[in-house]
Amino acid sequence: MYQTFDNYSFPPRSSCNRNGEFEDELNDLFNKKFQFRFDSHWNLPDLNHWFSSPPWKVKELENLKSRLNFHKSQLNDFNIEEWSSHTRRRNPAGEVGWKIRCLINPEFLTQAWTKFYECASTYRIIPEQAMVEQKMVSLHLCEAPGAFITSLNHFLKLNYPSITWKWVANTLNPYYEGNSPSSMISDDRFMFHTLNNWDFGADNTGNLMNWENSQATVKKVKSLGKVLLVTADGSIDCMQRPDAQEEVTSPLHYCEIVTALQALSPGGTFIFKLFTIFEHFTVSLLYFINGLFTEVNIYKPVTSRQGNSEVYAVCLEYRGIEDLETYLPILKSAFGTPFYGNLALFPLDLIPDSFLKQIEECAAYFCSMQCQVINNNLQAYLMQKNIALHSDIKHIRALVAAEFIWQYGLKQLGRDQEILKGALHEENKVNMNPRYHRGSYTERQLYTKSSLKEKSKNLNSFLQAEILSNPLILINEQVKWLSFYEEHYVLNLVFTNGLPLQKINSSKFIFVPIFRLYQQIMAEDEFKEIIFSKGVSNLSLQAKLSNLNIKYHKVLCLPEFDHSECYSVFEKRCLNTLMTTLKMLAVGETLVVQNLNLLTHFNVSILYIISKKCFEKTGFTACDSIVLFNFVNKSSLKYLDSIHTECDKLQSSDMFDVLNTLPVQTTNVGEFFNNIVFYNNTFYRNKCTECLITIEQNV
């Protein structure tokens, strides 16, 4: 538990900054902002000119882009872990989070929490209308893991305690296994407890770049009342294209903006993340935004990493579009489609020179700042023995942390004022998806051009170093038993339907680096061909089972998914096979199931039902088998019959499938969940080991 400071008296600001020697530096760090100066001649082009011209470039912005990419390219050969560690030590705001945690200990504190709090404290983001009516609704797009929401709650409770507030959030669904871990944040510590407030759209993926999903989210939030604040914090992994971040992320920003403009009520505030301002995408979007809001600011919070391109557009007093419905068909035509990138939103000759001058001024300001930081970090890396240099940084970090708390008037909230009333402070969940990138950019590029033998060696070294050396995440006994059966337990099926899974890209039931390694092996067509044509080198099933010392009556060996069909079809076929076997099983018998895929919520919910209602106990083995011990309740197979019926209803649909049959709050907790994770970690550790041995023998 963290110490609380209810009676803590913060020192006067002057005592934090000795003789004011760092005053200018502090002012610069806390005032990285640009405000557009609106011109009455800035009018949106006629609708027939929207998406009518090919992409265009502005020479001055291209020069800035080249300058920034030159500075970025100097980092290509740096090991990413080593460089990140160096820049973390050099980050002037590096102690802000620690200081806030010690003195304030707010709910779900992350870097996103501090960035939002800065935006909220620097600009008047709470509209006048909310203060007059004493109520507001907010929408948070691409929001996972949810720290903007807890930060907003803290800000409202301290500054506008009488406002009644409701919220809705959208993000890529971490419970949908078709979403890629590199595209989403799978941390669900806050989401898990507030799931009713989250909207994953019409197809349950949470993909905001799907028009129907966007419209479903807009409809849900508007049903709660006037939406007076929208935030959008979306991004896309650009590790493989660091020189094209703006180009890669701009289609998502377009979808965020179009969604926000439909949801937001007049007078409302819109805050969204963007990166550089060099391309026609962003120039056009900012011109569009300037025509719709009274005030548009570009702001880089002090807690946003200095060396990256991240900035926030803080847009105040939404004027709206007089007849938004007229614009929707053209906005929809480019929504989440290649059409958006192939044509410019507005022709260059219809964007006034006075606006372009301000864009150039804004882009040059933030570009120069980023280049200077990269250069300073490089120099500091080469002068690591310069003690004075590091002494200054240490002092600045302490000053920035103190200044942050003083300037924004941060104080503690009572636990009863938090969204989850203190629940998050008690949790100690393991991060199942650590963001992990190895080596330098150059090394990652070279890997793609390596021979099969070199790739195999590289993957094997990762297996040895990162997985086999971590015994805490694996089953280290022959059978890990779970006594889960409850005869009188009332089980309520809750069906979740959504887009059918083509393949499994992510899972809440496995330590992600293990599954990522398996995916990397399967990403090579030659490796996949060797594995499925030669078969993996392993012990026979009978030999494995003999080591368990368990009396069993039947063995069901399910097929392995060979990626030749849609995963959802394969999964439902396996369910039918399992049901047939269970119905043939006599009471008192034990079944061993081999190759049961427990990465999806659908299959995990099936095992939950069987373990809870049908068998005396369930055994998770280190040899890829599930032991269903002593069949005691055959009548409970009725639950599986209901699931089968529901699946049959959607069998002919290309758009919908049954993704889950129980709430995640039922399956994703406690001993059952932990055993599933251990089983999957061990299963895929074994699979990776066997696959790499087979590959090594055949390349």
Stockholm file with secondary structure:
# STOCKHOLM 1.0

chainA/1-699         MYQTFDNYSFPPRSSCNRNGEFEDELNDLFNKKFQFRFDSHWNLPDLNHWFSSPPWKVKELENLKSRLNFHKSQLNDFNIEEWSSHTRRRNPAGEVGWKIRCLINPEFLTQAWTKFYECASTYRIIPEQAMVEQKMVSLHLCEAPGAFITSLNHFLKLNYPSITWKWVANTLNPYYEGNSPSSMISDDRFMFHTLNNWDFGADNTGNLMNWENSQATVKKVKSLGKVLLVTADGSIDCMQRPDAQEEVTSPLHYCEIVTALQALSPGGTFIFKLFTIFEHFTVSLLYFINGLFTEVNIYKPVTSRQGNSEVYAVCLEYRGIEDLETYLPILKSAFGTPFYGNLALFPLDLIPDSFLKQIEECAAYFCSMQCQVINNNLQAYLMQKNIALHSDIKHIRALVAAEFIWQYGLKQLGRDQEILKGALHEENKVNMNPRYHRGSYTERQLYTKSSLKEKSKNLNSFLQAEILSNPLILINEQVKWLSFYEEHYVLNLVFTNGLPLQKINSSKFIFVPIFRLYQQIMAEDEFKEIIFSKGVSNLSLQAKLSNLNIKYHKVLCLPEFDHSECYSVFEKRCLNTLMTTLKMLAVGETLVVQNLNLLTHFNVSILYIISKKCFEKTGFTACDSIVLFNFVNKSSLKYLDSIHTECDKLQSSDMFDVLNTLPVQTTNVGEFFNNIVFYNNTFYRNKCTECLITIEQNV
#=GR chainA/1-699 SS CCCCCTTCCCCCHHHHSGGGTTHHHHHHHHCCEEECCCCTTCCCCCGGGTTCBCCCCCHHHHHHHHHHHHHHHTTTTSCHHHHHHHHHHHCTTTTHHHHHHHHTCCTTCCHHHHHHHHHHHHTTCSCHHHHHHTEEEEEEETCTTCHHHHHHHHHHHHHCTTCEEEEEEECCCTTCTTSCTTTSCCCCTTGGGCGGGEECCTTSSCCTTSHHHHHHHHHHHHTTSCEEEEEECCCCCCTTCGGGHHHHHHHHHHHHHHHHHHHCCTTCEEEEEECCCCSHHHHHHHHHHHTTEEEEEEECCTTSCTTSCCEEEEEEEECCCTTHHHHHHHHHHTTTSTHHHHSBSSCGGGSCHHHHHHHHHHHHHHHHHHHHHHHHHHHHHHTTTCHHHHHHHHHHHHHHHHHHHHHTTCCCCCGGGSTTTTHHHHCCCCCSSCCCCCSCHHHHHHHHTSCHHHHHHHHHHHIIIIITTCGGGSCCSSEEEECCCCTTCCCCCCCEEESCCSSCCCCTTSCHHHHHHHHHHHTSHHHHHHHHHHCCCCCCHHHHHHTTCCCCSEEEECCCCCSSSCHHHHHHHHHHHHHHHHHHCCTTCCEEEESCCCSSHHHHHHHHHHHHHTEEEEEEETTSEEEEEEECCGGGGHHHHHHHHHHHHTTTCSSCEEEESSCHHHHSSHHHHHHHHHHHHHHHHHHHHHHHHHHHHHC
#=GC SS_cons         CCCCCTTCCCCCHHHHSGGGTTHHHHHHHHCCEEECCCCTTCCCCCGGGTTCBCCCCCHHHHHHHHHHHHHHHTTTTSCHHHHHHHHHHHCTTTTHHHHHHHHTCCTTCCHHHHHHHHHHHHTTCSCHHHHHHTEEEEEEETCTTCHHHHHHHHHHHHHCTTCEEEEEEECCCTTCTTSCTTTSCCCCTTGGGCGGGEECCTTSSCCTTSHHHHHHHHHHHHTTSCEEEEEECCCCCCTTCGGGHHHHHHHHHHHHHHHHHHHCCTTCEEEEEECCCCSHHHHHHHHHHHTTEEEEEEECCTTSCTTSCCEEEEEEEECCCTTHHHHHHHHHHTTTSTHHHHSBSSCGGGSCHHHHHHHHHHHHHHHHHHHHHHHHHHHHHHTTTCHHHHHHHHHHHHHHHHHHHHHTTCCCCCGGGSTTTTHHHHCCCCCSSCCCCCSCHHHHHHHHTSCHHHHHHHHHHHIIIIITTCGGGSCCSSEEEECCCCTTCCCCCCCEEESCCSSCCCCTTSCHHHHHHHHHHHTSHHHHHHHHHHCCCCCCHHHHHHTTCCCCSEEEECCCCCSSSCHHHHHHHHHHHHHHHHHHCCTTCCEEEESCCCSSHHHHHHHHHHHHHTEEEEEEETTSEEEEEEECCGGGGHHHHHHHHHHHHTTTCSSCEEEESSCHHHHSSHHHHHHHHHHHHHHHHHHHHHHHHHHHHHC
//
